[in-house]
Amino acid sequence: MADINASQTQAFLPYALPDLGDEEINEVLHSLRSGWLTTGPKTKRFEEEFSAFLGGKVESVAVNSATAGLHLALEALGVGPGDEVITTAYTFTATAEVVRYLDADPVFVDVDRETFNIDPALIEAAITPRTKAIVPVHFAGLSCDMGRILEIARRHGLKVVEDAAHALPTTCGGQLIGSLESDATVYSFYATKTITTGEGGMVVTRDPEVARRCRVMRLHGISRDAFDRYTSDKPSWHYEVVAPGCKYNMTDIAASIGIHQLKKAWAFQEKRGGMAALYDAALSDLPVELPPRPAPGDTHAWHLYVLRLKDEAPVDRNRFIELMAGKGIGCSVHFIPLHLHPYWRDRYGAQPDDFPHALDNYQRSVSLPMYTKMTEADQRRVIAAVREILA
């Protein structure tokens, strides 16, 4: 107990923090002074630079969250009442809730135990005449097996929307996620993500009609962007509402942050990769399973660093987190599988052991602090605490 009390004299080390510099701050100030605060020239610039970053002739549509982006993408692809969308039970609720927004049903399947990602073999088994789309989730920044998933989708005539909230920059088969043959890919720029705009997201697609529909629906179903109307040098007050849209647009203030975060994406990935390697080297002899690695030649974004405690660990996952907090170190859990939450459990009559790999990974997993503002001394402090608890 004396050791824990002594450690509490140190500053609390949080699970995650954003990494912002003067570039982001100055760009935000420029937007504030320009008088253009909502969707405008900075948002358009961020979209264009995001498309250029990914390559592959894609279009990017900036929105106020990945949740909004997933909703817009599925709506644009025609998901509606009575349809089914296959996804993983091992994800945040946003992945599935957007399906319910459209009065469709998510169909959950289990994950591959080693990767935490959706098991392609189980996707095929879950397809029914009602299935309209597949939403794979790239857990922690490791790509799903997109080759197999896209082949299944092509064979069954299904749409694919990648939940890439964790996956910037991640590659699959040497290509950046977002540049594959999926119908759409959706990113998150929440404060804890690999790049941030505070709140925000991006829909990426190769299909001009999907991009057009997302742009219309992100701003009340209005046929013209506010930016176009307000910058025209001719009278342009007239507009038409062509659909019951949403209020999902990104602001120029958020885009101002994103413009400079995007420039740092590869440097951030390199730092995170180095941190993962240090954790691996320092913790490999403990009663834990280390996170999975990408295929040779591919890139892991390392949004999360997730340990799984083995049966022989001296404490369970919950006690581990309590002891780490007592040492002034924040940890988290990704994720509580959806079928354990009351809404999803009760609506679909799910039992805890319906998805055994998701359940087992959840019960064992803990996310250690992983963010680019961490110093090596911070990380050594985490390592020392983990070793003291588990060795």
C-alpha positions in Angstrom: 0.0 0.0 0.0 2.9 2.4 0.7 4.1 1.9 -2.8 0.7 2.8 -4.3 0.4 5.9 -2.1 3.8 7.0 -3.1 3.0 6.6 -6.8 -0.1 8.8 -6.4 2.3 11.8 -5.8 3.1 11.6 -9.5 0.8 13.2 -12.0 -1.9 10.9 -13.2 -1.0 9.4 -16.6 -4.2 9.3 -18.6 -5.1 6.5 -21.1 -5.0 9.0 -24.0 -4.4 12.6 -24.9 -4.5 14.5 -28.3 -1.2 15.8 -29.7 -1.8 19.3 -31.0 0.9 21.9 -32.0 1.1 25.5 -32.9 0.2 24.7 -36.5 -3.3 23.5 -35.5 -3.8 26.4 -33.1 -2.7 29.0 -35.7 -5.0 27.5 -38.3 -8.0 27.6 -35.9 -7.2 31.3 -35.1 -7.1 32.0 -38.8 -10.5 30.5 -39.2 -11.9 32.5 -36.2 -10.5 35.7 -37.6 -11.8 35.0 -41.1 -15.4 34.9 -39.9 -16.0 31.6 -41.6 -16.7 29.1 -38.7 -19.0 26.5 -40.2 -18.5 24.3 -43.3 -16.5 26.4 -45.7 -13.1 26.7 -47.4 -11.1 24.8 -44.7 -13.5 21.9 -44.8 -13.2 21.7 -48.6 -9.4 21.8 -48.3 -9.4 19.1 -45.7 -11.5 16.9 -47.9 -9.3 17.4 -50.9 -6.1 16.8 -48.9 -7.6 13.6 -47.3 -8.4 12.2 -50.8 -4.9 13.0 -52.0 -3.5 11.3 -48.9 -5.4 8.1 -49.6 -4.9 8.1 -53.4 -6.9 5.7 -55.5 -9.2 8.4 -57.0 -11.5 8.6 -54.0 -13.9 11.4 -52.9 -14.0 12.5 -49.2 -16.9 14.0 -47.4 -16.2 15.6 -44.0 -18.8 15.0 -41.3 -19.1 15.7 -37.5 -18.5 12.1 -36.4 -17.7 8.7 -37.7 -21.2 7.7 -36.4 -22.7 10.3 -38.8 -20.4 9.0 -41.6 -21.5 5.4 -41.1 -25.2 6.5 -41.1 -24.8 8.5 -44.3 -22.8 5.8 -46.1 -25.3 3.1 -45.4 -28.2 5.3 -46.3 -26.5 6.3 -49.6 -26.0 2.6 -50.4 -29.7 1.9 -50.0 -29.9 0.2 -46.7 -33.5 0.5 -45.4 -36.3 -1.1 -43.5 -36.1 -4.9 -43.2 -32.5 -5.1 -44.5 -29.7 -6.8 -42.6 -26.2 -5.6 -42.1 -23.5 -8.0 -41.0 -21.0 -6.7 -38.5 -19.0 -7.8 -35.5 -20.2 -8.0 -31.9 -16.8 -6.7 -30.8 -17.1 -3.0 -31.5 -18.5 0.3 -30.2 -22.2 0.6 -30.3 -22.1 3.3 -33.1 -21.2 0.6 -35.7 -24.6 -1.1 -35.1 -26.8 1.8 -33.9 -26.6 3.5 -37.4 -28.2 0.3 -38.9 -31.1 0.8 -36.5 -31.4 4.5 -37.6 -32.4 3.1 -41.0 -34.9 0.6 -39.5 -32.6 -2.3 -40.6 -31.1 -5.0 -38.3 -27.5 -5.6 -37.5 -26.5 -9.2 -37.6 -23.6 -9.9 -35.3 -20.9 -12.5 -35.9 -17.9 -13.4 -33.8 -14.3 -12.3 -34.2 -11.2 -14.2 -35.0 -9.7 -14.7 -31.5 -6.2 -13.7 -32.4 -6.9 -10.5 -34.4 -10.1 -9.3 -32.7 -11.4 -8.6 -36.3 -14.5 -10.1 -37.8 -14.2 -13.7 -38.9 -14.8 -13.9 -42.7 -16.0 -17.5 -42.5 -18.7 -16.5 -40.1 -19.8 -13.6 -42.4 -20.6 -16.1 -45.2 -22.6 -18.3 -42.8 -24.7 -15.3 -41.7 -25.8 -14.2 -45.1 -29.6 -14.4 -45.8 -31.9 -13.0 -48.5 -32.3 -9.9 -46.4 -28.5 -9.1 -46.2 -27.7 -5.8 -47.8 -24.2 -4.9 -46.5 -21.2 -5.9 -44.5 -19.5 -3.5 -42.0 -16.0 -4.8 -41.1 -14.3 -3.0 -38.2 -10.5 -2.6 -38.2 -9.9 -3.2 -34.5 -7.1 -1.2 -32.8 -5.7 -0.2 -36.2 -5.1 -3.7 -37.6 -6.7 -4.4 -41.0 -9.4 -7.0 -41.4 -8.9 -9.7 -44.0 -10.4 -7.4 -46.7 -9.4 -9.7 -49.6 -11.7 -12.4 -48.3 -14.4 -10.0 -47.2 -14.6 -8.2 -50.6 -14.6 -11.6 -52.4 -17.6 -12.7 -50.3 -19.4 -9.4 -50.9 -18.8 -9.6 -54.7 -20.1 -13.2 -54.8 -23.3 -12.4 -52.9 -23.9 -8.9 -54.4 -23.4 -7.1 -51.1 -22.2 -3.6 -50.2 -19.1 -3.1 -48.0 -18.7 -0.1 -45.6 -15.4 -0.3 -43.7 -15.5 1.1 -40.1 -12.0 2.5 -40.1 -12.4 4.6 -36.9 -9.1 3.0 -35.7 -7.4 2.6 -39.0 -5.5 5.7 -40.1 -3.0 5.0 -41.5 -3.5 1.2 -41.9 -2.7 -0.8 -45.0 -4.0 -4.1 -46.3 -2.1 -5.9 -49.1 0.1 -2.8 -49.4 -2.8 -0.4 -50.0 -4.1 2.1 -47.5 -7.5 1.4 -46.0 -9.8 3.8 -47.8 -8.3 3.1 -51.2 -9.6 -0.5 -51.5 -12.6 -1.6 -53.6 -15.1 -1.2 -50.8 -18.2 0.9 -51.4 -17.3 3.3 -48.6 -14.9 3.7 -45.7 -15.5 5.8 -42.6 -12.9 7.4 -40.3 -13.2 8.9 -36.9 -11.3 12.0 -35.7 -12.5 11.9 -32.1 -10.1 13.3 -29.5 -8.5 9.9 -28.7 -8.0 8.8 -32.3 -4.7 8.6 -34.3 -5.5 12.1 -35.7 -8.1 14.3 -34.3 -10.4 17.3 -35.1 -11.9 17.1 -31.6 -15.1 15.7 -33.0 -15.3 14.7 -36.6 -15.2 12.0 -39.3 -14.8 11.4 -43.0 -16.7 9.3 -45.5 -14.5 8.1 -48.4 -15.9 6.5 -51.5 -15.0 5.8 -55.2 -18.6 6.2 -56.2 -19.5 9.8 -57.2 -23.2 9.1 -56.5 -22.5 7.9 -53.0 -20.4 11.0 -52.3 -23.1 13.3 -53.8 -25.9 11.7 -51.6 -23.7 12.0 -48.5 -23.1 15.7 -49.2 -26.8 16.3 -49.6 -27.9 14.3 -46.6 -25.2 15.7 -44.2 -26.9 19.1 -44.3 -30.7 18.7 -44.0 -31.2 17.2 -47.5 -30.5 20.5 -49.1 -29.6 20.3 -52.8 -26.7 22.8 -52.5 -23.9 23.2 -50.0 -24.1 26.2 -47.7 -20.5 27.0 -48.7 -21.5 27.2 -52.4 -24.5 29.4 -51.6 -22.8 31.8 -49.4 -19.7 32.4 -51.5 -21.5 32.8 -54.8 -21.1 36.3 -56.4 -24.7 36.1 -57.7 -27.9 36.0 -55.8 -28.1 32.5 -54.4 -30.6 32.5 -51.6 -32.8 29.8 -53.3 -32.3 26.2 -52.4 -34.4 23.0 -52.4 -34.8 20.3 -49.8 -34.7 17.0 -51.7 -34.7 14.6 -48.8 -35.2 14.5 -45.0 -31.5 14.9 -44.2 -29.4 15.3 -41.1 -27.2 17.9 -39.5 -23.9 16.2 -39.9 -21.6 18.7 -41.4 -18.0 19.4 -40.2 -17.1 23.0 -39.2 -14.1 24.9 -40.5 -12.8 25.1 -37.0 -12.6 21.3 -36.8 -11.2 21.1 -40.3 -8.5 23.6 -39.4 -7.2 21.1 -36.8 -7.5 18.2 -39.2 -5.5 19.8 -42.0 -2.4 19.8 -39.9 -3.1 16.5 -38.0 -3.2 14.8 -41.4 0.2 16.1 -42.3 1.5 14.3 -39.1 -0.3 11.0 -39.7 2.7 9.0 -40.8 4.9 10.5 -38.1 2.3 9.7 -35.5 2.1 6.1 -36.8 5.9 5.7 -36.6 5.9 6.9 -33.0 3.0 4.6 -32.1 4.8 1.7 -33.8 7.9 2.4 -31.7 5.8 2.5 -28.6 4.2 -0.9 -29.4 7.6 -2.4 -30.0 8.9 -1.1 -26.6 5.8 -2.5 -24.8 6.3 -5.9 -26.6 9.9 -6.1 -25.6 9.3 -5.2 -22.0 6.2 -7.3 -21.4 6.7 -10.5 -23.4 7.8 -12.6 -20.5 4.7 -11.8 -18.4 1.5 -13.9 -18.3 -0.1 -12.0 -21.2 -0.8 -12.3 -24.9 0.6 -9.4 -26.9 -1.4 -7.7 -29.6 -1.4 -9.3 -33.0 0.8 -8.0 -35.8 -0.1 -7.1 -39.4 0.8 -9.2 -42.3 4.3 -8.8 -43.6 4.7 -5.5 -45.5 1.5 -4.0 -44.0 1.1 -1.2 -41.6 -0.7 -1.2 -38.2 -2.0 2.2 -37.1 -1.6 1.3 -33.4 -4.6 3.3 -32.3 -4.8 0.9 -29.3 -2.3 -1.4 -27.5 -4.4 -4.2 -26.1 -3.0 -6.9 -23.7 -4.9 -10.1 -22.9 -4.3 -11.5 -19.4 -3.6 -15.3 -19.4 -5.3 -17.7 -16.9 -2.1 -17.8 -14.9 -2.0 -14.0 -14.3 -2.1 -13.2 -10.6 -5.1 -10.9 -11.0 -8.0 -10.7 -13.3 -8.6 -7.8 -15.8 -10.8 -5.7 -13.5 -8.4 -5.9 -10.6 -5.5 -5.1 -12.9 -7.2 -1.9 -13.9 -7.9 -1.0 -10.3 -4.3 -1.5 -9.4 -3.0 0.5 -12.3 -5.3 3.4 -11.3 -3.9 3.1 -7.8 -0.5 3.7 -9.3 -1.8 6.8 -11.1 -2.1 5.2 -14.6 -5.3 5.2 -16.6 -6.3 2.1 -18.7 -9.4 1.3 -20.6 -11.3 -1.7 -22.1 -12.1 -2.1 -25.8 -14.8 -3.2 -26.1 -17.7 -4.5 -24.0 -19.2 -6.7 -26.8 -22.5 -5.4 -28.0 -24.5 -8.5 -27.2 -23.7 -7.9 -23.5 -25.4 -4.5 -23.5 -29.1 -4.4 -22.5 -30.5 -3.0 -25.7 -28.7 -5.4 -28.1 -29.1 -8.3 -25.7 -32.8 -7.8 -25.2 -33.7 -6.9 -28.8 -32.0 -9.9 -30.4 -32.3 -12.4 -27.5 -28.5 -12.7 -27.3 -26.7 -14.9 -24.7 -23.2 -14.2 -23.4 -21.7 -17.3 -25.0 -23.2 -16.6 -28.4 -19.9 -15.1 -29.5 -17.3 -17.0 -27.4 -14.2 -15.3 -28.9 -15.6 -11.9 -28.3 -16.6 -12.8 -24.8 -13.2 -14.3 -23.9 -11.2 -11.4 -25.4 -13.4 -8.9 -23.5 -12.9 -10.6 -20.2 -9.1 -10.7 -20.6 -8.3 -7.5 -22.4 -7.0 -4.1 -21.2 -5.8 -1.2 -23.3 -2.6 0.4 -22.0 -1.9 4.1 -22.4 -0.8 4.8 -26.1 -0.6 8.3 -27.4 2.1 10.3 -29.2 2.5 12.9 -26.4 3.7 10.1 -24.1 7.4 10.4 -23.3 9.6 7.3 -23.0 9.7 8.0 -19.3 5.9 7.9 -19.2 5.9 4.6 -21.0 8.6 3.1 -18.7 6.4 4.1 -15.8 3.5 2.1 -17.4 5.8 -0.8 -18.0 7.1 -0.8 -14.4 3.5 -0.8 -13.0 2.4 -3.6 -15.3 5.5 -5.7 -14.3 4.9 -5.0 -10.6 1.3 -6.2 -10.8 1.8 -9.2 -13.1 5.4 -10.5 -12.5 
